[in-house]
Amino acid sequence: MSTADFAAAFAALYAGHQVADHWIQTQHQADHKGQPGWAGRWACVKHVATYTATAVVALALVATVTGWRPGWLLVAAGLTVSAVTHYIADRRTPLRRLAELAGAGRFYVLGTPRPGRDDNPSLGTGAYALDQSWHIGWLFIAALIIAA
C-alpha cells in the first residue's frame, strides 16, 4: 500500500459520498429509508445502490485521469464494507442505538424539531453529525482496504 493509493481511494470515496448522499439520493429515499418494514428497507437498498454506483464512478474517474490502478477485488471489498455500513446507519435505529450505547443519546437528538413547535428541521442535528461521522469513518476503512 502506498500513501498515494490510500489518498486517491479516500478522496474518491469522500467526493462520491458527498455527491451521492446530498445530490443523487432521492427525496423519497431520504424520507423513507429509516422507516420500519419492507418499504423502508427497499428505500434504503435503492439509496445504497446509487450511493455505491456513485463511488464506483468516482473511483473510475480517479483511475482514468491519474493512471492509478487499484486491485478491483480490493475495490469490491472496500465498496462492500462501505455499502453494508452505509445501510446500517441509514436505517436509523441501529445508529441511534449505537449512539445511546456510546453515551451519545442526548447528542443524537440535539436539534431535532420538537413536537407541537414550529421548529425548522435542519442539517445541524446531532443525528446528522453522527451519521456523517459514521460514514466518513467507514470510508476511511474502505480506502485502507482498497489501497492494501
N, C-alpha and C positions, 0 to 999 in steps of 0.2 A: 504494500500500500504506500502511496506517496501522498504528501500533503496536498499536492495539486489535484490528485484524483479525488480526495475527500472534499476539497474546496469546490471542485466542479460539481460533484454529486450534490453536496449540500445546497449550493447556490441554485442549482436547477430545481431541486425538490422544494426549496423555500419559495422561489418565484412561482412554481407551479401551484403550491399550496395557496398562496395569496390569490392568484387568479381563480383557481377552482373554488375556493371557499367563498369568495366575495363577488365573482363575476359569472362563473359557469353554473353554480348551484342555482336551481330554480326557486322561486318563492314557495312553490308547493313543497318542494323537498325540504326547504328550511322550516316551513311551518309544520310539517308532518313527520319528519324523521325521528323525532323523540316521542311520538305518540305510541301508546300501547297497541299490541296486536299486529296482525299481518300488514295492515295498511302502513303503519309506522315503520315496520321492518323493511317493507318494499321501498318506501320513500328513501330510507337510509341507504339501502343497497344501490338504488339508482344514483344517489349523490356520490357514494363511494366509487362507483364505476366511472362516473365522469371525472371525479377527482383524480383517480388513478390514471385515466386516459390523459388528463392534462399533465400529470407528472411525466408520463411517457413522452409526450410531445416536448416538454421542457428538456428532458434528458437527451432526446434525439437531436434537438436543436444545438445543444452544447456540443454533442459528439460531432455533428456535421460541421459546425462552424470552426471548432478548435482542433479537430482531428483526434480528440480523446476517444479511446476505445475501451470502454468498460466491459467486463465479462458479463454477458447477458444472463447467465444463470444467477450471478450475484445481483444483477439488476432485478431479476424476477423475485429473488429472495427479499431484497430490500423493499421492493414495492408491495410484496405480500405483508411484511411487517407494518408498513405504512397503512395499507388498506384495512387490515384487521384492527389495528389500534385506533384508526380513524372511526371505524364503525362503532367500536366500543364506546368511545367518548360521545359520538353524536347521537347515540340512543338516549343520552341524557342521564337516565337513572344510574348507570354504573359510575359515571364521573361524579355525580352528586354523592353517591355512597362513598366513593374513594375520598372525596373532599371531607366528608363527615368523619371517616376513619382517621384521616390525617389531622383532624382538629381544625379544618378549614371550612366547616359547615356554615359559619356565620359569614365568612368571606364569600362563599358561593352565592349566597342570596343578596349580597351587597348590590344596591342599585336596582333591584327587581321592583317593578311597579307594584304598588300596594293596592289590594282590592278596595274598590269604592273610592279611590282617589284619582285625581286627574294627573297621575304621574306618566310622563312620556317614557316609553321603553327606549333604551339606547345601547350602543355597543359597550358603554362604560360600566358593565356589570362584573361582579366577581365571577359569575358563571362563564362569561365570555373570556375573561382573563385566564381562568383555569383551563378552559377548553383550548385556547390558543397555545398556552404554555405546554399543555399535554401534547398537542400535535407537533409543535416545534421540537420538543424533547425527543419524540419518536422519529421525527425526520432526521435528527442528528444520528440516532442509532441506525436508521435505514441508510444514511450516507456512509457510515462506517462499514456496513455490510457491503454496499455497492463498491466501495473503494478497496475492499480487502484483497 
